[in-house]
């Protein structure tokens, strides 16, 4: 097995495990996500917070490429608002529709189409009007 294939297998394995875990705890269910966003059920909210803490600690201890106090540019706030709005409307961030499809929830195809359209629109609008620096997230 070549050295370029191993990382892809590892990512596929851990991505599959993450997707299975997310599906099992309810992150693919719109009603569960709605309860989290409206603070109706703190179980999902606390699970999400715990995942952020664990992921942050893992990145801190296992990566040497740490951000060096990068400035917040003018695209962060509108991007965060659009991301949060899309998440609340569709019931999922970009990874959740994949989990939803894996559990047989076919309306997630519409969410994935919206993600694709939004990414294309961002590229065109940013190139023509905004000129935001995508930094490490540039597509």
N, CA, C and O of each residue as an XYZ file, in Angstrom:
556
protein
N       0.845     -1.177      0.000
C       0.000      0.000      0.000
C       0.891      1.242      0.000
O       1.824      1.344      0.796
N       0.603      2.166     -0.880
C       1.454      3.350     -0.998
C       1.228      4.295      0.171
O       0.204      4.237      0.852
N       2.200      5.162      0.387
C       2.121      6.087      1.514
C       1.033      7.139      1.317
O       0.606      7.763      2.288
N       0.578      7.348      0.090
C      -0.483      8.331     -0.131
C      -1.873      7.745      0.090
O      -2.835      8.494      0.260
N      -1.993      6.430      0.091
C      -3.293      5.791      0.273
C      -3.624      5.651      1.761
O      -4.787      5.781      2.142
N      -2.640      5.392      2.592
C      -2.876      5.187      4.026
C      -3.613      6.334      4.697
O      -4.570      6.087      5.431
N      -3.207      7.581      4.477
C      -3.954      8.665      5.131
C      -5.421      8.713      4.693
O      -6.296      9.039      5.495
N      -5.689      8.395      3.438
C      -7.076      8.404      2.963
C      -7.887      7.295      3.637
O      -9.058      7.490      3.966
N      -7.276      6.157      3.837
C      -7.968      5.063      4.522
C      -8.242      5.447      5.962
O      -9.330      5.189      6.476
N      -7.265      6.062      6.623
C      -7.448      6.491      8.011
C      -8.558      7.537      8.114
O      -9.403      7.464      9.006
N      -8.555      8.504      7.206
C      -9.588      9.540      7.220
C     -10.954      8.924      6.953
O     -11.931      9.293      7.606
N     -11.043      8.000      6.014
C     -12.311      7.339      5.710
C     -12.808      6.549      6.923
O     -14.000      6.567      7.227
N     -11.906      5.863      7.611
C     -12.289      5.092      8.790
C     -12.811      6.004      9.893
O     -13.899      5.787     10.426
N     -12.025      7.032     10.233
C     -12.436      7.918     11.322
C     -13.641      8.768     10.926
O     -14.474      9.083     11.775
N     -13.747      9.143      9.649
C     -14.925      9.865      9.185
C     -16.171      9.005      9.270
O     -17.232      9.482      9.672
N     -16.049      7.745      8.897
C     -17.172      6.818      9.013
C     -17.582      6.604     10.462
O     -18.770      6.563     10.779
N     -16.590      6.467     11.341
C     -16.879      6.304     12.772
C     -17.562      7.548     13.329
O     -18.494      7.448     14.126
N     -17.090      8.727     12.904
C     -17.712      9.975     13.353
C     -19.147     10.062     12.842
O     -20.055     10.409     13.596
N     -19.354      9.748     11.562
C     -20.702      9.785     10.999
C     -21.639      8.825     11.704
O     -22.785      9.174     11.987
N     -21.167      7.614     11.993
C     -21.977      6.637     12.709
C     -22.323      7.152     14.101
O     -23.463      7.034     14.551
N     -21.327      7.724     14.780
C     -21.563      8.273     16.120
C     -22.565      9.420     16.079
O     -23.482      9.483     16.897
N     -22.384     10.334     15.114
C     -23.308     11.464     14.997
C     -24.724     10.997     14.719
O     -25.682     11.527     15.281
N     -24.854     10.005     13.855
C     -26.176      9.466     13.553
C     -26.813      8.808     14.765
O     -28.014      8.951     14.994
N     -26.018      8.092     15.537
C     -26.549      7.371     16.696
C     -26.981      8.305     17.823
O     -27.928      8.000     18.548
N     -26.295      9.446     17.978
C     -26.678     10.335     19.076
C     -27.721     11.367     18.667
O     -28.191     12.138     19.503
N     -28.088     11.387     17.382
C     -29.182     12.240     16.959
C     -28.805     13.492     16.195
O     -29.681     14.310     15.912
N     -27.538     13.680     15.848
C     -27.145     14.885     15.133
C     -27.678     14.924     13.706
O     -27.569     15.958     13.048
N     -28.238     13.851     13.218
C     -28.825     13.849     11.885
C     -30.322     14.087     11.909
O     -30.963     14.098     10.858
N     -30.890     14.279     13.089
C     -32.328     14.437     13.256
C     -32.670     15.918     13.437
O     -32.189     16.565     14.368
N     -33.503     16.446     12.539
C     -33.847     17.866     12.589
C     -34.479     18.244     13.924
O     -34.168     19.302     14.472
N     -35.364     17.396     14.458
C     -36.032     17.708     15.729
C     -35.012     17.819     16.863
O     -35.130     18.696     17.720
N     -34.020     16.942     16.871
C     -32.974     17.003     17.898
C     -32.156     18.281     17.775
O     -31.860     18.934     18.776
N     -31.785     18.642     16.529
C     -31.014     19.863     16.323
C     -31.831     21.096     16.679
O     -31.296     22.055     17.236
N     -33.118     21.080     16.364
C     -33.981     22.195     16.720
C     -34.043     22.345     18.242
O     -33.991     23.459     18.762
N     -34.153     21.239     18.939
C     -34.174     21.295     20.401
C     -32.855     21.856     20.938
O     -32.844     22.567     21.943
N     -31.745     21.535     20.270
C     -30.450     22.067     20.704
C     -30.403     23.580     20.492
O     -29.988     24.318     21.386
N     -30.827     24.048     19.311
C     -30.750     25.475     19.004
C     -31.699     26.307     19.851
O     -31.428     27.479     20.111
N     -32.804     25.721     20.284
C     -33.760     26.459     21.108
C     -33.554     26.174     22.597
O     -34.356     26.589     23.433
N     -32.476     25.466     22.916
C     -32.133     25.091     24.289
C     -33.248     24.300     24.963
O     -33.401     24.345     26.183
N     -34.021     23.579     24.163
C     -35.064     22.721     24.694
C     -34.507     21.436     25.279
O     -35.117     20.839     26.166
N     -33.352     21.007     24.787
C     -32.704     19.788     25.274
C     -31.200     20.048     25.292
O     -30.574     20.160     24.238
N     -30.633     20.142     26.466
C     -29.214     20.479     26.584
C     -28.287     19.308     26.270
O     -27.075     19.498     26.166
N     -28.833     18.103     26.118
C     -27.991     16.938     25.833
C     -27.179     17.141     24.562
O     -25.970     16.911     24.561
N     -27.824     17.567     23.481
C     -27.123     17.780     22.218
C     -26.143     18.938     22.322
O     -25.027     18.864     21.807
N     -26.560     20.004     22.985
C     -25.701     21.172     23.145
C     -24.431     20.802     23.907
O     -23.331     21.181     23.506
N     -24.584     20.065     25.004
C     -23.421     19.665     25.800
C     -22.538     18.676     25.042
O     -21.315     18.709     25.180
N     -23.145     17.798     24.244
C     -22.372     16.879     23.411
C     -21.535     17.668     22.412
O     -20.356     17.374     22.217
N     -22.140     18.666     21.780
C     -21.437     19.503     20.820
C     -20.293     20.255     21.499
O     -19.182     20.299     20.972
N     -20.556     20.839     22.651
C     -19.505     21.564     23.388
C     -18.362     20.621     23.770
O     -17.190     20.981     23.656
N     -18.703     19.428     24.219
C     -17.671     18.452     24.572
C     -16.834     18.061     23.372
O     -15.617     17.911     23.486
N     -17.471     17.892     22.219
C     -16.734     17.544     21.000
C     -15.786     18.662     20.598
O     -14.671     18.396     20.148
N     -16.214     19.909     20.754
C     -15.347     21.044     20.423
C     -14.130     21.075     21.346
O     -13.015     21.327     20.889
N     -14.333     20.825     22.623
C     -13.218     20.817     23.583
C     -12.238     19.688     23.259
O     -11.026     19.903     23.243
N     -12.758     18.493     23.004
C     -11.885     17.357     22.688
C     -11.123     17.602     21.388
O      -9.916     17.368     21.324
N     -11.817     18.071     20.352
C     -11.156     18.339     19.071
C     -10.102     19.435     19.228
O      -9.011     19.331     18.668
N     -10.425     20.481     19.985
C      -9.461     21.559     20.213
C      -8.220     21.056     20.927
O      -7.102     21.426     20.567
N      -8.406     20.217     21.934
C      -7.262     19.672     22.665
C      -6.419     18.779     21.758
O      -5.190     18.848     21.787
N      -7.070     17.947     20.958
C      -6.321     17.074     20.046
C      -5.519     17.892     19.034
O      -4.352     17.590     18.785
N      -6.129     18.918     18.451
C      -5.396     19.769     17.512
C      -4.240     20.479     18.199
O      -3.161     20.618     17.623
N      -4.462     20.928     19.424
C      -3.404     21.641     20.143
C      -2.207     20.738     20.414
O      -1.061     21.147     20.225
N      -2.471     19.513     20.854
C      -1.377     18.629     21.242
C      -0.746     17.868     20.083
O       0.416     17.472     20.174
N      -1.489     17.654     18.990
C      -0.965     16.813     17.922
C      -0.648     17.535     16.620
O      -0.311     16.890     15.627
N      -0.748     18.852     16.605
C      -0.356     19.590     15.407
C       0.680     20.638     15.773
O       0.615     21.258     16.835
N       1.612     20.818     14.896
C       2.618     21.852     15.134
C       2.288     23.119     14.364
O       2.932     24.150     14.559
N       1.296     23.053     13.495
C       0.922     24.180     12.650
C      -0.214     24.954     13.313
O      -1.347     24.937     12.832
N       0.096     25.639     14.432
C      -0.923     26.376     15.175
C      -1.043     27.800     14.653
O      -0.047     28.409     14.261
N      -2.265     28.331     14.648
C      -2.426     29.726     14.218
C      -1.669     30.665     15.152
O      -1.616     30.437     16.361
N      -1.096     31.697     14.602
C      -0.299     32.641     15.383
C      -1.055     33.955     15.561
O      -0.565     35.010     15.160
N      -2.227     33.900     16.150
C      -3.000     35.107     16.383
C      -3.440     35.782     15.102
O      -3.289     36.995     14.953
N      -3.979     35.012     14.180
C      -4.417     35.558     12.895
C      -5.512     36.591     13.125
O      -6.400     36.386     13.952
N      -5.449     37.699     12.395
C      -6.481     38.727     12.571
C      -7.829     38.265     12.032
O      -7.901     37.475     11.090
N      -8.874     38.762     12.636
C     -10.219     38.459     12.157
C     -10.517     39.450     11.047
O     -10.492     40.661     11.267
N     -10.800     38.943      9.857
C     -11.083     39.844      8.740
C     -12.582     40.066      8.602
O     -13.377     39.405      9.270
N     -12.955     40.972      7.760
C     -14.340     41.423      7.651
C     -15.309     40.358      7.139
O     -16.520     40.568      7.207
N     -14.831     39.240      6.638
C     -15.721     38.196      6.156
C     -16.160     37.212      7.225
O     -17.059     36.407      6.983
N     -15.546     37.256      8.406
C     -15.853     36.276      9.450
C     -17.286     36.418      9.957
O     -18.013     35.428     10.032
N     -17.692     37.619     10.299
C     -19.020     37.806     10.891
C     -20.135     37.482      9.899
O     -21.029     36.709     10.242
N     -20.124     38.042      8.674
C     -21.209     37.650      7.756
C     -21.166     36.159      7.414
O     -22.213     35.535      7.239
N     -19.976     35.589      7.319
C     -19.865     34.157      7.044
C     -20.445     33.326      8.169
O     -21.134     32.335      7.928
N     -20.167     33.730      9.400
C     -20.703     33.006     10.556
C     -22.220     33.110     10.622
O     -22.901     32.140     10.954
N     -22.745     34.287     10.305
C     -24.200     34.474     10.313
C     -24.853     33.615      9.232
O     -25.868     32.967      9.488
N     -24.280     33.604      8.023
C     -24.831     32.772      6.956
C     -24.746     31.289      7.298
O     -25.691     30.536      7.058
N     -23.609     30.871      7.860
C     -23.431     29.473      8.237
C     -24.465     29.065      9.281
O     -25.120     28.032      9.139
N     -24.611     29.875     10.329
C     -25.570     29.562     11.388
C     -27.004     29.563     10.902
O     -27.803     28.718     11.306
N     -27.333     30.509     10.038
C     -28.685     30.572      9.483
C     -28.976     29.329      8.639
O     -30.038     28.717      8.757
N     -28.024     28.975      7.796
C     -28.208     27.771      6.981
C     -28.326     26.519      7.823
O     -29.117     25.627      7.515
N     -27.541     26.451      8.888
C     -27.596     25.295      9.776
C     -28.949     25.209     10.453
O     -29.531     24.128     10.539
N     -29.465     26.348     10.941
C     -30.751     26.344     11.632
C     -31.908     26.009     10.684
O     -32.847     25.313     11.070
N     -31.838     26.505      9.447
C     -32.918     26.249      8.489
C     -32.897     24.802      7.998
O     -33.938     24.148      7.929
N     -31.712     24.311      7.661
C     -31.622     22.981      7.051
C     -31.517     21.856      8.066
O     -31.756     20.696      7.732
N     -31.168     22.182      9.280
C     -31.007     21.151     10.292
C     -29.661     20.465     10.209
O     -29.518     19.331     10.665
N     -28.671     21.128      9.636
C     -27.364     20.502      9.581
C     -26.287     21.386      9.004
O     -26.513     22.143      8.060
N     -25.113     21.275      9.590
C     -23.942     21.913      9.009
C     -23.504     21.049      7.824
O     -24.139     20.024      7.575
N     -22.478     21.402      7.100
C     -22.148     20.651      5.893
C     -21.929     19.145      6.084
O     -22.093     18.393      5.124
N     -21.575     18.687      7.253
C     -21.370     17.248      7.418
C     -22.655     16.497      7.763
O     -22.766     15.306      7.470
N     -23.611     17.159      8.371
C     -24.824     16.492      8.826
C     -25.669     15.940      7.672
O     -26.208     14.841      7.803
N     -25.811     16.662      6.535
C     -26.585     16.055      5.442
C     -26.001     14.729      4.954
O     -26.737     13.860      4.486
N     -24.701     14.576      5.063
C     -24.089     13.303      4.683
C     -24.524     12.216      5.664
O     -24.831     11.094      5.263
N     -24.548     12.561      6.956
C     -25.040     11.625      7.970
C     -26.512     11.318      7.706
O     -26.938     10.166      7.791
N     -27.294     12.367      7.383
C     -28.713     12.158      7.111
C     -28.918     11.233      5.912
O     -29.786     10.361      5.945
N     -28.130     11.416      4.858
C     -28.236     10.522      3.699
C     -27.889      9.093      4.083
O     -28.529      8.144      3.629
N     -26.865      8.947      4.927
C     -26.463      7.616      5.376
C     -27.540      6.913      6.178
O     -27.593      5.684      6.215
N     -28.404      7.698      6.826
C     -29.495      7.103      7.597
C     -30.780      6.994      6.781
O     -31.819      6.588      7.302
N     -30.707      7.364      5.475
C     -31.848      7.209      4.598
C     -32.759      8.425      4.500
O     -33.851      8.322      3.942
N     -32.345      9.562      5.023
C     -33.153     10.780      4.977
C     -32.874     11.507      3.667
O     -31.946     12.311      3.575
N     -33.682     11.218      2.665
C     -33.433     11.715      1.313
C     -33.583     13.229      1.131
O     -32.926     13.777      0.246
N     -34.412     13.944      1.919
C     -34.457     15.402      1.750
C     -33.106     16.088      1.989
O     -32.952     17.264      1.660
N     -32.145     15.384      2.545
C     -30.811     15.964      2.739
C     -30.146     16.287      1.407
O     -29.204     17.078      1.357
N     -30.631     15.680      0.329
C     -30.100     15.997     -0.999
C     -30.312     17.476     -1.303
O     -29.458     18.113     -1.920
N     -31.452     18.027     -0.870
C     -31.738     19.447     -1.081
C     -30.732     20.300     -0.310
O     -30.244     21.304     -0.830
N     -30.423     19.912      0.909
C     -29.432     20.648      1.701
C     -28.066     20.606      1.020
O     -27.372     21.619      0.935
N     -27.690     19.429      0.539
C     -26.391     19.313     -0.127
C     -26.353     20.143     -1.409
O     -25.320     20.724     -1.741
N     -27.467     20.201     -2.124
C     -27.537     21.049     -3.320
C     -27.388     22.518     -2.922
O     -26.706     23.282     -3.605
N     -28.024     22.911     -1.821
C     -27.890     24.283     -1.331
C     -26.459     24.615     -0.950
O     -25.997     25.729     -1.193
N     -25.756     23.667     -0.358
C     -24.342     23.869     -0.007
C     -23.526     24.084     -1.273
O     -22.694     24.989     -1.335
N     -23.767     23.249     -2.283
C     -23.015     23.371     -3.536
C     -23.299     24.709     -4.223
O     -22.377     25.363     -4.712
N     -24.565     25.116     -4.261
C     -24.930     26.395     -4.880
C     -24.307     27.555     -4.087
O     -23.781     28.504     -4.670
N     -24.374     27.466     -2.770
C     -23.795     28.516     -1.933
C     -22.297     28.659     -2.115
O     -21.776     29.775     -2.138
N     -21.600     27.542     -2.245
C     -20.147     27.593     -2.446
C     -19.811     28.234     -3.789
O     -18.887     29.043     -3.881
N     -20.555     27.874     -4.822
C     -20.312     28.470     -6.149
C     -20.627     29.962     -6.131
O     -19.882     30.766     -6.690
N     -21.739     30.329     -5.482
C     -22.122     31.742     -5.412
C     -21.066     32.536     -4.642
O     -20.711     33.648     -5.034
N     -20.566     31.962     -3.546
C     -19.529     32.648     -2.771
C     -18.289     32.895     -3.633
O     -17.744     33.999     -3.641
N     -17.852     31.872     -4.353
C     -16.657     32.035     -5.192
C     -16.835     33.175     -6.187
O     -15.949     34.014     -6.346
N     -17.977     33.200     -6.852
C     -18.213     34.232     -7.868
C     -18.364     35.612     -7.247
O     -17.757     36.573     -7.719
N     -19.165     35.720     -6.195
C     -19.374     37.022     -5.559
C     -18.106     37.537     -4.895
O     -17.813     38.731     -4.950
N     -17.361     36.645     -4.272
C     -16.124     37.069     -3.621
C     -15.108     37.550     -4.653
O     -14.432     38.555     -4.435
N     -14.997     36.845     -5.767
C     -14.043     37.244     -6.806
C     -14.427     38.580     -7.432
O     -13.560     39.374     -7.797
N     -15.717     38.821     -7.552
C     -16.170     40.036     -8.236
C     -16.310     41.241     -7.304
O     -15.960     42.357     -7.688
N     -16.822     41.029     -6.076
C     -17.156     42.171     -5.220
C     -16.353     42.268     -3.920
O     -15.847     43.341     -3.590
N     -16.232     41.176     -3.187
C     -15.751     41.261     -1.816
C     -14.241     41.126     -1.665
O     -13.630     41.896     -0.924
N     -13.642     40.186     -2.333
C     -12.206     39.922     -2.268
C     -11.734     39.566     -0.856
O     -10.680     40.020     -0.409
N     -12.531     38.745     -0.160
C     -12.129     38.271      1.164
C     -10.991     37.284      1.010
O     -10.965     36.488      0.072
N     -10.054     37.345      1.936
C      -8.956     36.381      1.942
C      -9.478     35.108      2.607
O      -9.834     35.121      3.786
N      -9.522     34.021      1.858
C     -10.016     32.763      2.399
C      -9.044     32.083      3.334
O      -9.422     31.157      4.052
N      -7.794     32.525      3.341
C      -6.787     31.925      4.204
C      -6.693     30.424      3.975
O      -6.661     29.962      2.834
N      -6.649     29.672      5.058
C      -6.531     28.219      4.979
C      -7.805     27.577      4.472
O      -7.795     26.412      4.075
N      -8.906     28.322      4.478
C     -10.199     27.759      4.065
C     -10.514     28.034      2.601
O     -11.590     27.663      2.133
N      -9.617     28.666      1.872
C      -9.880     28.998      0.465
C     -10.099     27.721     -0.330
O      -9.375     26.740     -0.164
N     -11.089     27.746     -1.178
C     -11.410     26.568     -1.994
C     -10.900     26.745     -3.384
O     -11.073     25.861     -4.223
